[in-house]
Amino acid sequence: MCLVLGFMLSMAWVNKTNMMSRYSLLEPTQQSRINEAEIDLNAVQKLREEVTILRAKNTELENGLAQGSSQSKLLNDNLQETKLYAGLTAVEGPGLTVTLRDSGREPMKLGDQIVYTQDMNIHDVDVLKVVNELYSAGAEAIAINDHRLAGPSSIRCVGPTILIDDVKVATPIVVKAIGDPQTLMGAMNLNGGVLSEIRSTDPNMVSLEQDKDIKLEPFSGRTDFRFAKAPKDQK
């Protein structure tokens, strides 16, 4: 019985080595569930550290407010950080410039008829996909044709133009993003990525340029709230 119990315990004991050996014996559906449930411990630890830092800053701010006007600089520094995060102040730094333009190729001809295809033009969906991919790659600030994006920004088509918030823009669409230039460039050049379909129509419709110093003006749209307000217990 002791031998049997010892054998059962050794089989039940899970470590990194025997975990990978058992993984190959699982069915594909079970493997996908394990992959989906996998936790990035390093990411969790990083988030915990960020929460600790934010809590320490919050305590420092509360102590400064309690001491009165002698700590007004601390309050101002936190206010400037908030404005920076909200896109309400000008920023500069390294990044990537993505230029999207309509195709210059001649339209197709079927007999005596000229056929114009939608994929020869840049649409709002193309711009939106590029912006989302840049944010996913770590972009900290983005502007489209020098119009800074912020939380309430919207991108949509209106006739032959694209509307960025309330500003009409037309091609070429110049998207400037501040972040790690190499990471942003890699995200834009992924196989099957957001620019692959555009390049398949005409490679000249897309151009990328890394820049060591990109300057973006602050968000100039509406910042007031008509319906949303802070709860009374959090004021």
N, C-alpha and C positions, 0 to 999 in steps of 0.2 A: 504493500500500500504506500509506503514511503517513497519507493521508486516511482510508482505511478503518479503520486502527488507532485514529486519533484519534476517529472517530465511535463506535467500539465502546467506547472508554474513557469517553466522555461519557455514553453510555447506561447503562454499568455503574455510574457514580458515583452514590451514593445520599445524598441529604440530606433534610431535613425537608419541603422544598417538593415535590420530585418523588416522595417517599415517599407523600404524601397523594394526589397525582394518580394514582399507580399503584394505590393502595388501592381506589379506586372501580371499577377494572377487574377486580378479583378476584371470584371466585365467593363466595356467602354463606358456604359452609363454610370457605373459606380465610380470609375476613375474621374469622370467629369464632375461628379458631386464632390469628390475630395478636393479637386482643383478649385471649385467655386467656394468651398468652405475654408480654404487655406488662409491663414492669417499672417500678414506681414508683421512680425514682431518688431522689426526695426522701425517700421512706420508708426506702430503704436507707441513705441518708446519716444519717438520724435514728437508725436502729438502730446504726450504727457509732459515732455520738457517745455513745449510751447505753452501749454496751459499753466505750468508753474511760473513761467516768466510773465505771462499776462496777469496772473493773480498777484505777483509781486509788484508789477507796475500799478495795478489797481489799488493795492494797499498804499503804495507810495503817494499816489494821487490823493487818496482819501486823507492821508496824514497831512499832506500839503494844504488841502482845503481847510482842515481843522486848525492849522496854525495861522491862517489868515493871509494877508496880502504879501507877507514875506516869501510865500511860495507861489507867487503868481507866475513866475517863469516856468515852473513845473507844469502848471495848468496850461500855459500857452504851448509848451512843447508837445503835450498830449493832444491839444487841439490841432496843431499842425500835422501830427501823425495821422489823425483822423481825416483831415482834409486831403492828405496825400493818398490815403487808402480809397477815399470816395471819388478821387479824380478831380478835386476842386482846386488843385494847384498845379502849376507848370512843373514838368519833370524832364530830366535828361539822363541819358545813359546809353550803353551799347545795345544793339538789337539788330533787327532785320526789316528790310523794306520789300514788300510784295506788291508788284504792279500787275494789274489785270487789265487787259484791253480787248476790244472786239477784234475778231479775225480780219485780216486784210486780204484774205484770199477771195478770188472771184466766186460768186455763187454758182451752183451747179445748173446745167442746162439740160432739159428734157425736150428735145426737138426745138421748137421755137419758144418754149416757155422757160423762164428763169425761176429756179426753186431756191428760196431762202430757208435755211434750217435754223432752228432755235439755238443749237449748240455753237453757232458762230458768233453769238453775242454773250456778253457777261451779264448774268442775272443776279437778283438779290440773294438767291439761294447759294450761288457760288461765293459771294462775299461773306455770307453768314457762315458757311462751312470753313472758310479760311480763318475767320475770326475765332470760331470755336476751337479749331485745331491749334491756333497760336496760344489761346488761353490754356488749353490742355497741356501744351508744351512748356508752360511756365511764364508766359508773357505777363508782365506786371502792369503795363499800360499800353493801350492801343488807340490809334487815331486813323480815321478814314478820310482821305483828302483833307487833312489838317483839322478834321472835326473829331474831337476827343470822345471816346466812348465811356460811359459810366453805367451804373446799375439800371436806370430806366431806359437806356438806349434801345432803339429798334431799327431794324433794317428791312425795307420792303420796297417793292416795285410800284411806281406810279407812272403809267404810260411808258415813254421811252427812257425815263430816268429812274435812278434808285434814290430812295428817300432814307437818309440817315437822320433819325429823329425827325426834325422839321426842315432839314437841309437837303436840297436836291443836288445830286452829284451825277456825273456821266463819265463814261470811260475816257481816258484811262483811270481806273480806280487804284489809288495808291494807299496801301495799308501799311502803316508804320507801327512796329511793336518793339517795346523795350524789354529786354531779357537776355538770356545767354545766347549769343549769336549762333554758336555751333548747334545747340539743342534745337533752336527754332528752325535752323536750316535743315537739320535732319528730319524734323517733323513734316516740313513742307515737301521733302523729297522722298517720302516713304513710297514704296511700291504699292500701288493700289490706293494711294492716299487721296486727299481732297483735290490735288492738282493734276492727278493722272488723267482723269477724264477730259479736262480742258486741254491738256497737252496732246492727247490723242486726236483732238480735232485740229489743233494748230499749235505747235510748240511756241510760236511767237506771241501767243496770247498771254504768256506768263513770263515774268522775269523776277529774279531774286537778287538782292544785294545786301551783304552784311555791312554794318556801319558801326564805328566805334563811338559815335556821338550823335544820338538822335534826340531832338528836342520836340516835346509835345506841349501844346497849350492846354490850359484847364478846360474841363467840361463847361459848355456855355448854355446848356439846356435848362429846363425847369428843375428846380430842386425843392419845391414846396409840395406838401402832401394835403390832399383834399379830404381823404377818408381815413388814412392810417394815422394812428397816434399811439404814443406810449401808454401802457397801462398805468393807472393812478398809483398802484403800489410800487412802481419802478421809477417814479419821478423823483 
